[in-house]
Amino acid sequence: NAGVTQTPKFRILKIGQSMTLQCTQDMNHNYMYWYRQDPGMGLKLIYYSVGAGITDKGEVPNGYNVSRSTTEDFPLRLELAAPSQTSVYFCASEPGTGFEKLFFGSGTQLSVL
Amino acid sequence: AQSVTQLDSQVPVFEEAPVELRCNYSSSVSVYLFWYVQYPNQGLQLLLKYLSGSTLVKGINGFEAEFNKSQTSFHLRKPSVHISDTAEYFCAVTTNYGQNFVFGPGTRLSVLP
């Protein structure tokens, strides 16, 4: 099993550009999450989804958008990139009870210059 | 809302010495607690979790943690560390409302030869 796959692994954006971070899982998990990781700050939840067609904001949603058209895919869209969005982004999934372990992707390192 | 504190941002320790990484949480409802490990350039992996039952939880790689409700703590311990344990460790909490893991800021464990 591939688990949770994120692409790209690295990206450099110019201020004002847009991009989509891709996340796919092949475990038929209902719950999917997007986190950003800043040094010394741990992980902050951006958006999450409890199933196809259902998404909700996390702690730091501003500047981001998500969609969940299928169980497998949960892309994160950055519109009008800003230097404050320089971070490492992790996608994660779990079966759907809310209490089980999270399966993480390997991350996307994004720099906005 | 719940929160997680990891008091030590960095813990250096010599190989084969014991280590304790501290985690405290705050919540107005019952919580479920997790420790994750992040090796360099990788996503997070589950070390162990406490959902209910015995307050002493054993995880992978020889780690264990003890849930102390009165002190709202979930400290991680290992009696003898190896160089390969060098990583960042995150404590996380979720409530019985599920869906939103809250992560601590992380503790960087450096095992020295």
Interface residues (C-beta under 8 A of the other chain):
Chain A: V4 Y31 Y33 Y35 G40 M41 G42 L43 K44 L45 Y48 V50 G58 F90 A92 T97 G98 F99 K101 L102 F104 G105 S106 G107
Chain B: V4 Q6 S9 Y32 F34 Y36 N41 Q42 G43 L44 Q45 L46 K49 L51 F90 T94 N96 Y97 G98 Q99 N100 F101 V102 F103 G104 P105 G106
